[in-house]
Structure formats: C-alpha cells, structure tokens
Amino acid sequence: MNATEPVFVVVNLFSQMAPLDRHAIEDDLDEALGDKDLGEVTGGGSWIGKAKSGPQCNIDLEVTDFDKALKVIRRVLRKLKVDPRTEIVRYDPEVRHSVYEE
C-alpha cells in the first residue's frame, strides 16, 4: 500500500445513542486526528431500533498513518468512556482492535 493512500477505519459503537451524541464523538475524533494531521471523520450512522448483538452505530474514518491514528482514536474513545465492546476496525486487510486492550 502506498504510504499516502488513506486507510479506511470504522469505529463500531455498541451503545444506543442519539445522533447528536454520536456527532459529539465524531467531532472529538475529527479534531484529535486533524490536530496531528492523521486523518478525518468521513461519515457515520445509527441503527433504528435495537440491534440484538451487533453495534448500534458507527463512525467512518480515513487515516494516513494507521498505527499513530490508532493511538489517537483509543485516547479519545477512552476519555469518552465508550462501551468496552467498542471496536476499531481497519480494512484492507480487515483487523479488529479493542479500545481498552492493546
């Protein structure tokens, strides 16, 4: 992969929340990644109704340096005390990362 190509990342949140609450998390992630010139939030969504076992909403990101961005993403999500089931998923290749376990 070319070092300048963005890496697609999804944060899967296992908490049901209002879209404005998800937007607040998106804003914090976007600001933290932007401050370090590591990427940006590109989208997100919420499920209507309760999912039985899967995530309730997600946040899409594109990052330029995954290893550095992962540290920033974890720091922001830990500060916000997200649900421990929250996962950070890197694509191509797909690899799932915990927020709280390294």
Biopython code that builds the backbone (N, CA, C, O; Angstrom):
import numpy as np
from Bio.PDB.StructureBuilder import StructureBuilder

atoms = [
    (1, "MET", "N", (0.844, -1.174, 0.000)),
    (1, "MET", "CA", (0.000, 0.000, 0.000)),
    (1, "MET", "C", (0.887, 1.234, 0.000)),
    (1, "MET", "O", (1.887, 1.287, 0.716)),
    (2, "ASN", "N", (0.533, 2.194, -0.777)),
    (2, "ASN", "CA", (1.244, 3.457, -0.839)),
    (2, "ASN", "C", (1.058, 4.197, 0.485)),
    (2, "ASN", "O", (-0.054, 4.252, 1.010)),
    (3, "ALA", "N", (2.145, 4.772, 1.034)),
    (3, "ALA", "CA", (2.094, 5.444, 2.329)),
    (3, "ALA", "C", (1.139, 6.638, 2.323)),
    (3, "ALA", "O", (0.646, 7.032, 3.380)),
    (4, "THR", "N", (0.873, 7.211, 1.171)),
    (4, "THR", "CA", (-0.009, 8.373, 1.120)),
    (4, "THR", "C", (-1.483, 8.001, 0.931)),
    (4, "THR", "O", (-2.355, 8.862, 1.046)),
    (5, "GLU", "N", (-1.764, 6.743, 0.647)),
    (5, "GLU", "CA", (-3.157, 6.311, 0.493)),
    (5, "GLU", "C", (-3.835, 6.263, 1.852)),
    (5, "GLU", "O", (-3.264, 5.734, 2.805)),
    (6, "PRO", "N", (-5.045, 6.807, 1.957)),
    (6, "PRO", "CA", (-5.739, 6.725, 3.248)),
    (6, "PRO", "C", (-6.152, 5.292, 3.561)),
    (6, "PRO", "O", (-6.393, 4.483, 2.665)),
    (7, "VAL", "N", (-6.227, 5.005, 4.840)),
    (7, "VAL", "CA", (-6.684, 3.710, 5.341)),
    (7, "VAL", "C", (-8.099, 3.906, 5.863)),
    (7, "VAL", "O", (-8.351, 4.824, 6.644)),
    (8, "PHE", "N", (-9.030, 3.043, 5.436)),
    (8, "PHE", "CA", (-10.424, 3.130, 5.873)),
    (8, "PHE", "C", (-10.564, 2.432, 7.218)),
    (8, "PHE", "O", (-10.150, 1.284, 7.381)),
    (9, "VAL", "N", (-11.153, 3.138, 8.181)),
    (9, "VAL", "CA", (-11.336, 2.639, 9.536)),
    (9, "VAL", "C", (-12.776, 2.902, 9.960)),
    (9, "VAL", "O", (-13.346, 3.946, 9.643)),
    (10, "VAL", "N", (-13.356, 1.949, 10.678)),
    (10, "VAL", "CA", (-14.703, 2.125, 11.225)),
    (10, "VAL", "C", (-14.642, 1.906, 12.732)),
    (10, "VAL", "O", (-14.048, 0.937, 13.204)),
    (11, "VAL", "N", (-15.256, 2.808, 13.474)),
    (11, "VAL", "CA", (-15.435, 2.620, 14.910)),
    (11, "VAL", "C", (-16.860, 2.133, 15.109)),
    (11, "VAL", "O", (-17.819, 2.850, 14.821)),
    (12, "ASN", "N", (-16.992, 0.901, 15.607)),
    (12, "ASN", "CA", (-18.304, 0.327, 15.891)),
    (12, "ASN", "C", (-18.619, 0.547, 17.361)),
    (12, "ASN", "O", (-17.915, 0.049, 18.240)),
    (13, "LEU", "N", (-19.682, 1.298, 17.620)),
    (13, "LEU", "CA", (-20.106, 1.615, 18.979)),
    (13, "LEU", "C", (-21.285, 0.735, 19.358)),
    (13, "LEU", "O", (-22.275, 0.673, 18.630)),
    (14, "PHE", "N", (-21.184, 0.061, 20.485)),
    (14, "PHE", "CA", (-22.214, -0.862, 20.929)),
    (14, "PHE", "C", (-23.137, -0.210, 21.959)),
    (14, "PHE", "O", (-23.641, -0.886, 22.856)),
    (15, "SER", "N", (-23.354, 1.074, 21.835)),
    (15, "SER", "CA", (-24.253, 1.814, 22.716)),
    (15, "SER", "C", (-25.291, 2.515, 21.861)),
    (15, "SER", "O", (-24.968, 3.146, 20.855)),
    (16, "GLN", "N", (-26.542, 2.394, 22.277)),
    (16, "GLN", "CA", (-27.572, 3.123, 21.554)),
    (16, "GLN", "C", (-27.504, 4.575, 22.003)),
    (16, "GLN", "O", (-27.532, 4.867, 23.199)),
    (17, "MET", "N", (-27.415, 5.480, 21.037)),
    (17, "MET", "CA", (-27.302, 6.901, 21.361)),
    (17, "MET", "C", (-27.990, 7.723, 20.296)),
    (17, "MET", "O", (-28.191, 7.283, 19.164)),
    (18, "ALA", "N", (-28.340, 8.922, 20.692)),
    (18, "ALA", "CA", (-28.951, 9.858, 19.752)),
    (18, "ALA", "C", (-27.896, 10.304, 18.742)),
    (18, "ALA", "O", (-26.709, 10.343, 19.066)),
    (19, "PRO", "N", (-28.316, 10.638, 17.528)),
    (19, "PRO", "CA", (-27.351, 11.099, 16.526)),
    (19, "PRO", "C", (-26.477, 12.259, 17.008)),
    (19, "PRO", "O", (-25.297, 12.316, 16.661)),
    (20, "LEU", "N", (-27.023, 13.176, 17.791)),
    (20, "LEU", "CA", (-26.211, 14.297, 18.281)),
    (20, "LEU", "C", (-25.095, 13.823, 19.209)),
    (20, "LEU", "O", (-24.009, 14.403, 19.224)),
    (21, "ASP", "N", (-25.361, 12.762, 19.988)),
    (21, "ASP", "CA", (-24.311, 12.208, 20.851)),
    (21, "ASP", "C", (-23.207, 11.571, 20.004)),
    (21, "ASP", "O", (-22.021, 11.714, 20.302)),
    (22, "ARG", "N", (-23.612, 10.868, 18.949)),
    (22, "ARG", "CA", (-22.617, 10.283, 18.044)),
    (22, "ARG", "C", (-21.813, 11.383, 17.361)),
    (22, "ARG", "O", (-20.602, 11.256, 17.182)),
    (23, "HIS", "N", (-22.494, 12.463, 16.981)),
    (23, "HIS", "CA", (-21.805, 13.588, 16.337)),
    (23, "HIS", "C", (-20.769, 14.199, 17.265)),
    (23, "HIS", "O", (-19.716, 14.640, 16.804)),
    (24, "ALA", "N", (-21.047, 14.233, 18.567)),
    (24, "ALA", "CA", (-20.078, 14.776, 19.522)),
    (24, "ALA", "C", (-18.815, 13.913, 19.535)),
    (24, "ALA", "O", (-17.706, 14.441, 19.608)),
    (25, "ILE", "N", (-18.975, 12.598, 19.464)),
    (25, "ILE", "CA", (-17.815, 11.707, 19.396)),
    (25, "ILE", "C", (-17.079, 11.928, 18.080)),
    (25, "ILE", "O", (-15.850, 11.992, 18.054)),
    (26, "GLU", "N", (-17.834, 12.045, 16.987)),
    (26, "GLU", "CA", (-17.216, 12.316, 15.679)),
    (26, "GLU", "C", (-16.394, 13.598, 15.720)),
    (26, "GLU", "O", (-15.274, 13.639, 15.209)),
    (27, "ASP", "N", (-16.947, 14.642, 16.327)),
    (27, "ASP", "CA", (-16.233, 15.924, 16.404)),
    (27, "ASP", "C", (-14.927, 15.779, 17.174)),
    (27, "ASP", "O", (-13.897, 16.305, 16.753)),
    (28, "ASP", "N", (-14.962, 15.065, 18.305)),
    (28, "ASP", "CA", (-13.745, 14.875, 19.104)),
    (28, "ASP", "C", (-12.694, 14.083, 18.328)),
    (28, "ASP", "O", (-11.510, 14.417, 18.363)),
    (29, "LEU", "N", (-13.130, 13.034, 17.628)),
    (29, "LEU", "CA", (-12.188, 12.244, 16.829)),
    (29, "LEU", "C", (-11.620, 13.075, 15.683)),
    (29, "LEU", "O", (-10.415, 13.051, 15.432)),
    (30, "ASP", "N", (-12.486, 13.808, 14.988)),
    (30, "ASP", "CA", (-12.047, 14.617, 13.857)),
    (30, "ASP", "C", (-11.032, 15.667, 14.294)),
    (30, "ASP", "O", (-10.029, 15.886, 13.614)),
    (31, "GLU", "N", (-11.288, 16.309, 15.414)),
    (31, "GLU", "CA", (-10.375, 17.337, 15.911)),
    (31, "GLU", "C", (-9.027, 16.727, 16.316)),
    (31, "GLU", "O", (-7.974, 17.261, 15.968)),
    (32, "ALA", "N", (-9.061, 15.616, 17.046)),
    (32, "ALA", "CA", (-7.821, 14.990, 17.513)),
    (32, "ALA", "C", (-6.979, 14.481, 16.345)),
    (32, "ALA", "O", (-5.761, 14.659, 16.337)),
    (33, "LEU", "N", (-7.618, 13.850, 15.360)),
    (33, "LEU", "CA", (-6.872, 13.355, 14.194)),
    (33, "LEU", "C", (-6.360, 14.517, 13.348)),
    (33, "LEU", "O", (-5.228, 14.487, 12.863)),
    (34, "GLY", "N", (-7.193, 15.539, 13.172)),
    (34, "GLY", "CA", (-6.807, 16.702, 12.379)),
    (34, "GLY", "C", (-5.646, 17.460, 12.997)),
    (34, "GLY", "O", (-4.762, 17.942, 12.288)),
    (35, "ASP", "N", (-5.650, 17.566, 14.336)),
    (35, "ASP", "CA", (-4.563, 18.269, 15.029)),
    (35, "ASP", "C", (-3.214, 17.623, 14.767)),
    (35, "ASP", "O", (-2.191, 18.306, 14.740)),
    (36, "LYS", "N", (-3.208, 16.311, 14.574)),
    (36, "LYS", "CA", (-1.969, 15.572, 14.319)),
    (36, "LYS", "C", (-1.768, 15.291, 12.827)),
    (36, "LYS", "O", (-0.815, 14.614, 12.441)),
    (37, "ASP", "N", (-2.670, 15.816, 11.992)),
    (37, "ASP", "CA", (-2.625, 15.600, 10.541)),
    (37, "ASP", "C", (-2.615, 14.103, 10.201)),
    (37, "ASP", "O", (-1.861, 13.640, 9.346)),
    (38, "LEU", "N", (-3.488, 13.367, 10.909)),
    (38, "LEU", "CA", (-3.541, 11.911, 10.737)),
    (38, "LEU", "C", (-4.786, 11.427, 10.019)),
    (38, "LEU", "O", (-4.887, 10.242, 9.701)),
    (39, "GLY", "N", (-5.741, 12.317, 9.753)),
    (39, "GLY", "CA", (-6.941, 11.863, 9.061)),
    (39, "GLY", "C", (-8.152, 12.655, 9.445)),
    (39, "GLY", "O", (-8.060, 13.742, 10.016)),
    (40, "GLU", "N", (-9.331, 12.072, 9.111)),
    (40, "GLU", "CA", (-10.584, 12.774, 9.352)),
    (40, "GLU", "C", (-11.748, 11.803, 9.431)),
    (40, "GLU", "O", (-11.672, 10.665, 8.967)),
    (41, "VAL", "N", (-12.829, 12.285, 10.035)),
    (41, "VAL", "CA", (-14.094, 11.563, 10.043)),
    (41, "VAL", "C", (-14.744, 11.782, 8.688)),
    (41, "VAL", "O", (-14.808, 12.910, 8.201)),
    (42, "THR", "N", (-15.228, 10.700, 8.077)),
    (42, "THR", "CA", (-15.855, 10.821, 6.762)),
    (42, "THR", "C", (-17.343, 10.490, 6.770)),
    (42, "THR", "O", (-18.019, 10.672, 5.758)),
    (43, "GLY", "N", (-17.865, 10.004, 7.903)),
    (43, "GLY", "CA", (-19.282, 9.674, 7.961)),
    (43, "GLY", "C", (-19.606, 8.881, 9.197)),
    (43, "GLY", "O", (-18.784, 8.735, 10.102)),
    (44, "GLY", "N", (-20.818, 8.370, 9.220)),
    (44, "GLY", "CA", (-21.264, 7.567, 10.347)),
    (44, "GLY", "C", (-22.742, 7.300, 10.222)),
    (44, "GLY", "O", (-23.416, 7.839, 9.343)),
    (45, "GLY", "N", (-23.237, 6.469, 11.102)),
    (45, "GLY", "CA", (-24.653, 6.158, 11.056)),
    (45, "GLY", "C", (-25.123, 5.502, 12.332)),
    (45, "GLY", "O", (-24.324, 5.012, 13.130)),
    (46, "SER", "N", (-26.423, 5.499, 12.514)),
    (46, "SER", "CA", (-27.049, 4.869, 13.673)),
    (46, "SER", "C", (-28.138, 3.930, 13.190)),
    (46, "SER", "O", (-28.799, 4.198, 12.187)),
    (47, "TRP", "N", (-28.320, 2.837, 13.898)),
    (47, "TRP", "CA", (-29.371, 1.897, 13.581)),
    (47, "TRP", "C", (-30.650, 2.383, 14.231)),
    (47, "TRP", "O", (-30.627, 2.947, 15.325)),
    (48, "ILE", "N", (-31.753, 2.165, 13.563)),
    (48, "ILE", "CA", (-33.050, 2.491, 14.149)),
    (48, "ILE", "C", (-33.544, 1.219, 14.815)),
    (48, "ILE", "O", (-33.582, 0.161, 14.187)),
    (49, "GLY", "N", (-33.913, 1.312, 16.053)),
    (49, "GLY", "CA", (-34.285, 0.130, 16.815)),
    (49, "GLY", "C", (-33.045, -0.501, 17.405)),
    (49, "GLY", "O", (-31.925, -0.062, 17.145)),
    (50, "LYS", "N", (-33.248, -1.514, 18.186)),
    (50, "LYS", "CA", (-32.112, -2.147, 18.861)),
    (50, "LYS", "C", (-31.586, -3.319, 18.043)),
    (50, "LYS", "O", (-32.341, -4.188, 17.606)),
    (51, "ALA", "N", (-30.265, -3.319, 17.848)),
    (51, "ALA", "CA", (-29.629, -4.487, 17.247)),
    (51, "ALA", "C", (-29.514, -5.535, 18.344)),
    (51, "ALA", "O", (-29.290, -5.191, 19.505)),
    (52, "LYS", "N", (-29.663, -6.793, 17.998)),
    (52, "LYS", "CA", (-29.642, -7.839, 19.023)),
    (52, "LYS", "C", (-28.263, -8.042, 19.626)),
    (52, "LYS", "O", (-28.143, -8.175, 20.844)),
    (53, "SER", "N", (-27.232, -8.069, 18.815)),
    (53, "SER", "CA", (-25.907, -8.326, 19.373)),
    (53, "SER", "C", (-24.819, -7.465, 18.739)),
    (53, "SER", "O", (-23.685, -7.445, 19.216)),
    (54, "GLY", "N", (-25.155, -6.769, 17.689)),
    (54, "GLY", "CA", (-24.149, -6.002, 16.980)),
    (54, "GLY", "C", (-24.088, -4.554, 17.424)),
    (54, "GLY", "O", (-24.770, -4.147, 18.364)),
    (55, "PRO", "N", (-23.265, -3.786, 16.737)),
    (55, "PRO", "CA", (-23.123, -2.378, 17.095)),
    (55, "PRO", "C", (-24.417, -1.596, 16.861)),
    (55, "PRO", "O", (-25.244, -1.971, 16.030)),
    (56, "GLN", "N", (-24.570, -0.521, 17.600)),
    (56, "GLN", "CA", (-25.746, 0.333, 17.479)),
    (56, "GLN", "C", (-25.499, 1.492, 16.516)),
    (56, "GLN", "O", (-26.436, 2.023, 15.919)),
    (57, "CYS", "N", (-24.235, 1.878, 16.369)),
    (57, "CYS", "CA", (-23.886, 2.940, 15.435)),
    (57, "CYS", "C", (-22.402, 2.828, 15.079)),
    (57, "CYS", "O", (-21.648, 2.091, 15.715)),
    (58, "ASN", "N", (-22.007, 3.569, 14.060)),
    (58, "ASN", "CA", (-20.613, 3.503, 13.628)),
    (58, "ASN", "C", (-20.140, 4.884, 13.189)),
    (58, "ASN", "O", (-20.934, 5.768, 12.871)),
    (59, "ILE", "N", (-18.817, 5.037, 13.184)),
    (59, "ILE", "CA", (-18.178, 6.254, 12.712)),
    (59, "ILE", "C", (-17.110, 5.840, 11.710)),
    (59, "ILE", "O", (-16.262, 4.999, 12.010)),
    (60, "ASP", "N", (-17.153, 6.430, 10.521)),
    (60, "ASP", "CA", (-16.193, 6.119, 9.456)),
    (60, "ASP", "C", (-15.062, 7.142, 9.468)),
    (60, "ASP", "O", (-15.286, 8.341, 9.634)),
    (61, "LEU", "N", (-13.851, 6.642, 9.290)),
    (61, "LEU", "CA", (-12.659, 7.487, 9.292)),
    (61, "LEU", "C", (-11.767, 7.122, 8.118)),
    (61, "LEU", "O", (-11.791, 5.989, 7.636)),
    (62, "GLU", "N", (-10.989, 8.075, 7.666)),
    (62, "GLU", "CA", (-9.866, 7.803, 6.767)),
    (62, "GLU", "C", (-8.644, 8.363, 7.465)),
    (62, "GLU", "O", (-8.621, 9.530, 7.856)),
    (63, "VAL", "N", (-7.616, 7.517, 7.621)),
    (63, "VAL", "CA", (-6.400, 7.934, 8.318)),
    (63, "VAL", "C", (-5.194, 7.731, 7.410)),
    (63, "VAL", "O", (-5.207, 6.894, 6.507)),
    (64, "THR", "N", (-4.153, 8.517, 7.671)),
    (64, "THR", "CA", (-2.954, 8.465, 6.835)),
    (64, "THR", "C", (-1.875, 7.558, 7.408)),
    (64, "THR", "O", (-1.090, 6.988, 6.651)),
    (65, "ASP", "N", (-1.819, 7.413, 8.724)),
    (65, "ASP", "CA", (-0.840, 6.548, 9.390)),
    (65, "ASP", "C", (-1.610, 5.774, 10.447)),
    (65, "ASP", "O", (-1.899, 6.295, 11.524)),
    (66, "PHE", "N", (-1.940, 4.525, 10.133)),
    (66, "PHE", "CA", (-2.850, 3.778, 10.992)),
    (66, "PHE", "C", (-2.312, 3.609, 12.406)),
    (66, "PHE", "O", (-3.058, 3.801, 13.367)),
    (67, "ASP", "N", (-1.058, 3.260, 12.560)),
    (67, "ASP", "CA", (-0.522, 2.997, 13.895)),
    (67, "ASP", "C", (-0.600, 4.239, 14.785)),
    (67, "ASP", "O", (-0.987, 4.141, 15.950)),
    (68, "LYS", "N", (-0.240, 5.383, 14.255)),
    (68, "LYS", "CA", (-0.332, 6.623, 15.028)),
    (68, "LYS", "C", (-1.791, 7.004, 15.269)),
    (68, "LYS", "O", (-2.154, 7.432, 16.364)),
    (69, "ALA", "N", (-2.617, 6.848, 14.250)),
    (69, "ALA", "CA", (-4.031, 7.190, 14.376)),
    (69, "ALA", "C", (-4.722, 6.299, 15.400)),
    (69, "ALA", "O", (-5.577, 6.775, 16.148)),
    (70, "LEU", "N", (-4.370, 5.016, 15.450)),
    (70, "LEU", "CA", (-4.979, 4.092, 16.408)),
    (70, "LEU", "C", (-4.762, 4.586, 17.838)),
    (70, "LEU", "O", (-5.674, 4.510, 18.661)),
    (71, "LYS", "N", (-3.584, 5.083, 18.135)),
    (71, "LYS", "CA", (-3.301, 5.609, 19.477)),
    (71, "LYS", "C", (-4.186, 6.813, 19.785)),
    (71, "LYS", "O", (-4.705, 6.939, 20.894)),
    (72, "VAL", "N", (-4.354, 7.689, 18.814)),
    (72, "VAL", "CA", (-5.195, 8.878, 18.996)),
    (72, "VAL", "C", (-6.659, 8.465, 19.165)),
    (72, "VAL", "O", (-7.344, 8.958, 20.061)),
    (73, "ILE", "N", (-7.129, 7.577, 18.320)),
    (73, "ILE", "CA", (-8.521, 7.111, 18.392)),
    (73, "ILE", "C", (-8.791, 6.482, 19.752)),
    (73, "ILE", "O", (-9.797, 6.788, 20.391)),
    (74, "ARG", "N", (-7.894, 5.603, 20.198)),
    (74, "ARG", "CA", (-8.065, 4.972, 21.516)),
    (74, "ARG", "C", (-8.091, 6.019, 22.632)),
    (74, "ARG", "O", (-8.926, 5.945, 23.534)),
    (75, "ARG", "N", (-7.187, 6.986, 22.573)),
    (75, "ARG", "CA", (-7.127, 8.011, 23.614)),
    (75, "ARG", "C", (-8.456, 8.761, 23.708)),
    (75, "ARG", "O", (-8.985, 8.959, 24.801)),
    (76, "VAL", "N", (-8.992, 9.176, 22.561)),
    (76, "VAL", "CA", (-10.259, 9.924, 22.536)),
    (76, "VAL", "C", (-11.403, 9.057, 23.068)),
    (76, "VAL", "O", (-12.186, 9.508, 23.904)),
    (77, "LEU", "N", (-11.502, 7.818, 22.588)),
    (77, "LEU", "CA", (-12.608, 6.949, 22.999)),
    (77, "LEU", "C", (-12.521, 6.573, 24.471)),
    (77, "LEU", "O", (-13.549, 6.467, 25.140)),
    (78, "ARG", "N", (-11.314, 6.370, 24.985)),
    (78, "ARG", "CA", (-11.143, 6.083, 26.418)),
    (78, "ARG", "C", (-11.555, 7.282, 27.255)),
    (78, "ARG", "O", (-12.219, 7.132, 28.280)),
    (79, "LYS", "N", (-11.162, 8.468, 26.820)),
    (79, "LYS", "CA", (-11.534, 9.696, 27.540)),
    (79, "LYS", "C", (-13.053, 9.833, 27.611)),
    (79, "LYS", "O", (-13.592, 10.297, 28.616)),
    (80, "LEU", "N", (-13.737, 9.431, 26.547)),
    (80, "LEU", "CA", (-15.197, 9.498, 26.495)),
    (80, "LEU", "C", (-15.871, 8.310, 27.185)),
    (80, "LEU", "O", (-17.096, 8.261, 27.290)),
    (81, "LYS", "N", (-15.065, 7.356, 27.654)),
    (81, "LYS", "CA", (-15.556, 6.175, 28.381)),
    (81, "LYS", "C", (-16.618, 5.400, 27.599)),
    (81, "LYS", "O", (-17.686, 5.069, 28.113)),
    (82, "VAL", "N", (-16.280, 5.125, 26.329)),
    (82, "VAL", "CA", (-17.214, 4.368, 25.496)),
    (82, "VAL", "C", (-17.352, 2.943, 26.021)),
    (82, "VAL", "O", (-16.512, 2.458, 26.778)),
    (83, "ASP", "N", (-18.403, 2.301, 25.613)),
    (83, "ASP", "CA", (-18.673, 0.906, 25.979)),
    (83, "ASP", "C", (-17.450, 0.049, 25.675)),
    (83, "ASP", "O", (-16.838, 0.214, 24.620)),
    (84, "PRO", "N", (-17.078, -0.863, 26.575)),
    (84, "PRO", "CA", (-15.896, -1.702, 26.353)),
    (84, "PRO", "C", (-15.978, -2.607, 25.121)),
    (84, "PRO", "O", (-14.952, -3.099, 24.651)),
    (85, "ARG", "N", (-17.172, -2.828, 24.597)),
    (85, "ARG", "CA", (-17.306, -3.652, 23.392)),
    (85, "ARG", "C", (-16.972, -2.879, 22.123)),
    (85, "ARG", "O", (-16.861, -3.472, 21.050)),
    (86, "THR", "N", (-16.812, -1.570, 22.234)),
    (86, "THR", "CA", (-16.492, -0.738, 21.071)),
    (86, "THR", "C", (-15.249, -1.289, 20.390)),
    (86, "THR", "O", (-14.281, -1.669, 21.049)),
    (87, "GLU", "N", (-15.289, -1.327, 19.067)),
    (87, "GLU", "CA", (-14.141, -1.848, 18.317)),
    (87, "GLU", "C", (-13.739, -0.874, 17.219)),
    (87, "GLU", "O", (-14.556, -0.144, 16.657)),
    (88, "ILE", "N", (-12.454, -0.900, 16.945)),
    (88, "ILE", "CA", (-11.873, -0.088, 15.875)),
    (88, "ILE", "C", (-11.473, -1.078, 14.791)),
    (88, "ILE", "O", (-10.635, -1.950, 15.022)),
    (89, "VAL", "N", (-12.069, -0.947, 13.610)),
    (89, "VAL", "CA", (-11.856, -1.927, 12.547)),
    (89, "VAL", "C", (-11.093, -1.268, 11.400)),
    (89, "VAL", "O", (-11.551, -0.295, 10.801)),
    (90, "ARG", "N", (-9.934, -1.817, 11.115)),
    (90, "ARG", "CA", (-9.150, -1.376, 9.947)),
    (90, "ARG", "C", (-9.514, -2.297, 8.793)),
    (90, "ARG", "O", (-9.659, -3.505, 8.978)),
    (91, "TYR", "N", (-9.660, -1.727, 7.605)),
    (91, "TYR", "CA", (-9.990, -2.533, 6.431)),
    (91, "TYR", "C", (-8.825, -2.582, 5.459)),
    (91, "TYR", "O", (-8.016, -1.659, 5.370)),
    (92, "ASP", "N", (-8.769, -3.678, 4.745)),
    (92, "ASP", "CA", (-7.788, -3.923, 3.684)),
    (92, "ASP", "C", (-6.357, -3.966, 4.209)),
    (92, "ASP", "O", (-5.563, -3.073, 3.917)),
    (93, "PRO", "N", (-6.025, -4.996, 4.979)),
    (93, "PRO", "CA", (-6.840, -6.142, 5.399)),
    (93, "PRO", "C", (-7.675, -5.799, 6.644)),
    (93, "PRO", "O", (-7.346, -4.881, 7.394)),
    (94, "GLU", "N", (-8.758, -6.556, 6.844)),
    (94, "GLU", "CA", (-9.621, -6.309, 7.995)),
    (94, "GLU", "C", (-8.958, -6.821, 9.266)),
    (94, "GLU", "O", (-8.599, -7.994, 9.369)),
    (95, "VAL", "N", (-8.803, -5.919, 10.233)),
    (95, "VAL", "CA", (-8.242, -6.255, 11.543)),
    (95, "VAL", "C", (-9.043, -5.477, 12.580)),
    (95, "VAL", "O", (-9.238, -4.269, 12.449)),
    (96, "ARG", "N", (-9.503, -6.182, 13.613)),
    (96, "ARG", "CA", (-10.314, -5.547, 14.671)),
    (96, "ARG", "C", (-9.439, -5.266, 15.888)),
    (96, "ARG", "O", (-8.619, -6.093, 16.289)),
    (97, "HIS", "N", (-9.631, -4.082, 16.464)),
    (97, "HIS", "CA", (-8.850, -3.650, 17.626)),
    (97, "HIS", "C", (-9.792, -3.230, 18.733)),
    (97, "HIS", "O", (-10.818, -2.598, 18.481)),
    (98, "SER", "N", (-9.444, -3.581, 19.960)),
    (98, "SER", "CA", (-10.179, -3.159, 21.129)),
    (98, "SER", "C", (-9.789, -1.722, 21.487)),
    (98, "SER", "O", (-8.680, -1.278, 21.191)),
    (99, "VAL", "N", (-10.705, -1.013, 22.119)),
    (99, "VAL", "CA", (-10.391, 0.331, 22.596)),
    (99, "VAL", "C", (-9.531, 0.250, 23.856)),
    (99, "VAL", "O", (-8.614, 1.051, 24.034)),
    (100, "TYR", "N", (-9.824, -0.710, 24.726)),
    (100, "TYR", "CA", (-9.200, -0.750, 26.050)),
    (100, "TYR", "C", (-8.044, -1.746, 26.154)),
    (100, "TYR", "O", (-7.215, -1.626, 27.056)),
    (101, "GLU", "N", (-7.976, -2.710, 25.265)),
    (101, "GLU", "CA", (-6.896, -3.701, 25.317)),
    (101, "GLU", "C", (-5.981, -3.484, 24.123)),
    (101, "GLU", "O", (-6.434, -3.303, 22.994)),
    (102, "GLU", "N", (-4.684, -3.508, 24.399)),
    (102, "GLU", "CA", (-3.722, -3.299, 23.301)),
    (102, "GLU", "C", (-3.020, -4.588, 22.943)),
    (102, "GLU", "O", (-2.179, -4.604, 22.044)),
]
sb = StructureBuilder()
sb.init_structure("model")
sb.init_model(0)
sb.init_chain("A")
sb.init_seg("    ")
for serial, (resi, resn, name, xyz) in enumerate(atoms, 1):
    if name == "N":
        sb.init_residue(resn, " ", resi, " ")
    sb.init_atom(name, np.array(xyz, "f"), 0.0, 1.0, " ", f" {name:<3s}", serial, name[0])
structure = sb.get_structure()
